[in-house]
Amino acid sequence: MPHTPWRAPWCALRRAALGLAAAAGFAGTALAAAPVTVTLWSWSPVTPTMKAMVAAIEKKHPDIRIRATIQPHTAYFTALKAASASGTLPDIVGLTPGNYTQQTRPHLLALDQVAAAAWGADWQKHFAPALLTQARLGNPAGDTHFYMLPMEAEVLNFWMNRAAFAKAGLKAPPATFAQLVADAAKLRKAGLIPMYQGGATGLFDNWVYMQIAAQTDLPDLLAAETGHPVWTRPGMIAAAKVWGELFTKHVVQNGALSALQYPTGANLFAAGRVGMMSLGSWWLQNTHLSADPALKTMSGYEKFFFPALKAGGKASPPLGGIDVGWGITKTAAKSAAVEHATAIVFKELVSGAGEQVALNQLNDLPAFDGMRPQGTMPPAVRKLYDSYIKELATAHPHQIGNPVIYQALISNLQAIGAGTKTPAAAMAAVQAVAQAQAK
Amino acid sequence: MSAAVQAGAPPRRTVRRRGAVLGAGRLEAALYVLPAAVLFGVFIAEPIVANLLSSMIGPHGRAGLANYRAALADPVFATAIENSLLWVVVSLVFEIAIGFALALLIELYLPRGRAIFRTLLFLPMVITPSVIALVFNTLYASDYGLLYGAFRAVGLADAFPSLLGAPSTASLAIIAVNVWQWSGFFVLMYCVGLAAIDRELLDAAAIDGARGWRRVRHILWPLCGGTTISLVVLGTIQALQQFPLIYLMTEGGPADSSQTLATYIFQTGFVEGQMHYASAIAVVLFLLALALVAIEYRLAGGGFSLSGREVAGRG
């Protein structure tokens, strides 16, 4: 055969490929015993907690390695969207119910069989019915599958900083809206931020509004969460008016609409420069993340629900539900070994070694029946934790299923806060979006 | 005998050889161009075409212009267009004014230390937008910000404006940060432009009586025309593409008041999950950038240069 210039590199390449194949063959025996790697992405729990969870699972299952990546909330959900489009999702993803689960659903495995294998055919009894309803929020009509299952749950509420209150001559959280306004004036006079609102973090605008609406019109709020266009009902507009009064009556700080809930707001609150703040049960994780005694024992803080709008009335009922859940992507089905390992890790995250570590660090409230934090807790923390567990049992859902309505609500609540729209006009705008989405 | 032979045309064999040489030359040229063409096709042309096709997919998967019609009826889209144009105009006016003025001071009136000043002015360009956003958020913040502290110190705490929290000022407050970050680049480019002007020309102008403002107005500014048009084009593209500062400082709020086309693409595509609608907005942004740059180029009579001398165009 005549010599051609391109043949030499081609032959060399072929020899190299054969060599590599042979090397892989020799190494085959060793590779068979190598641990299976499961990849995982999430925004929650926080990195130190996630690292401890991974260590606990890997210790229990030495044949499994977990490559976990924790990113900030917004960056995470952007990465999730991009990875969905490019087919580069990890094996397990952290999810919230509703819009993010639905956006990722085409790339997720239905979990029904995995759950049945993990916890038995009657596996649903291990989760509160409200949490299971939330897990399927936004599923297409007739699709009864589960694409995410909760690891932890949360309850929304407000917290007061005792030291800040004491500085303003106050002792207890406000019981009525009028008292909230009066307390805010005293806190401001004492040089403090009365109630910090991270208005630029739209999620918390929605959550504060929803906590008010839970008092003015709970049935319509729950209907609105599932996509029903009921935003212009009197109770929903009444809640929007109260939201607006938080700004006009200077309950929240000046410039609240450009403020960030995290890290700025949480840091100012922990530093005692803020009297009150809309947070939730996850604030208890500071007992493990902070060195400040007031946070470690929670002795410096007290929780309360949005105060009664009328004298003699009741505070808002608790809203809450899934904080973070897990889904298994179709990427995990790339090999039987990875699929098997992924199912094991999934179970450990929801009800096993992983979740136990997260609970021990008071990351949030357990979603799986019977799981509780182990070890001792300061009495004040124990009291708060137990009260959250009770409230979670009766908490109403706190997620808006449709992302377009969710965003429209943020924008219009901000318009009320900025004074560029009346509550009625703002709710009419949300209603128009909800009606368009319902078509 | 044919006409070709009569006219003394070269023998057939020679023609074939020249043709072969030309063919080989074309093939060689095509091979040189091929890598760039493939890269352009894969990384630029294909995404643009894919985005255009995506923008044509309406609700329920129907093909058509539904997304463009929806955009025309969307008030946030209108705000985003207004803000994008505001970004281009305000950013460019201030960046060019500050850039040219400081470059004049540095190049013509600073006896020594020019390099230090150029470096210092360029520093904001190398700071990551997330750090800049955090710093200016704290600077602007009411109740605990640095500017608020200054107002409080002089007894004007109640008069402190919530720059990022008010829809009327949010965009301008972020544009100011952008101007602060990018003016150094404009200074540097104008310094290069001024340094490239022939000294003899300036001496001649001085002899003719062109001094002070007249020298700036009639000699230096026109001679920096190539630099200016280049900066206008670059500044336009930069202002239209600006995303991180806006998203990190206001997320497009409050009440969508600081939304630009770039941030609205992100919100509709990645937050709301309306990827085809986001594609339609991206097409509008692409066309807007193309149109603005074409207008700027035409108005300035071409001439694209970063060194004061025009290297292309009709000017």
Interface residues (C-beta under 8 A of the other chain):
Chain A: F77 T78 K81 A85 N99 Q102 Q103 I193 G199 A200 T201 G202 Q253 N254 G255 A256 L257 S258 A259 L260 T264 L268 R273 P403 V404 Y406 Q407 I410 S411 N412 Q414 A415 G417 A418 T420 K421
Chain B: V76 N137 T138 Y140 A141 S142 D143 Y144 G145 F160 S162 L163 L164 G165 A166 P167 A170 M249 T250 E251 G253 P254 A255 D256 S257 F266 Q267 G269 F270 V271 E272 G273 Q274 M275
